[in-house]
Every structure is written in structure tokens, then in C-alpha cells.
Amino acid sequence: MRRTKTMMMGELLDEFFKRPYIAAKVAEGKLPDTWRMIVGERAAAYTTELRLVNHILYARISSSVLKQELFYQREALKEEINRRSGVRLVNAVIIK
């Protein structure tokens, strides 16, 4: 609570969601949508599991051809996920 400056509820929420821990949790919740935007609808349809454990993203892909292609693009996927999330969410991507 502040006594010197009145804050609007929107300003208060913006400040709250900019905190690193909260921003990371929100980005983690949006990870399936972020993955879909990055790899596309078709590739996302072949993704059977996305799991984030200790900043390592595990993606299980059912297509062997797509799995191989995404394997070679792991670094680019990691950078794009972090860029779109706005926080350092993923340190490594493992394609299974």
C-alpha cells in the first residue's frame, strides 16, 4: 500500500506481472501457445508432449522426419522461445 501516490489497478497489475518470478511463471503457462506459434500448426500437431523441467524443454515429437528437423534447430528454438517469452525461460531444448 502506498500513501504518497495513488496507483491505478492496471498500473499495479503491470508492475506485479513484470516481476521476474511472476513473468517466468506466466511465460511457462503460455509455453504451448508459444511453441505452436514458433513451429507452426502442422508441427505442433505432431508434438505429443511439452515439458519444462529446470529450464530444459523436453519436446516429444511423433514424426521422425520432423523430429530430425527440429533437432537441428534446437538453438534457434531456444532463442525464439526466450525472445517471445520476454524472460530467460529455456536454457536447452531436447527433442525426443
Secondary structure, 3 states (H helix, E strand, C coil): CCCCCCCCHHHHHHHHHCCHHHHHHHHHHCHHHHHHHHHCHHHHHCEEEEEEECCEEEEEECCHHHHHHHHHCHHHHHHHHHHHHCCCCCCEEEEC
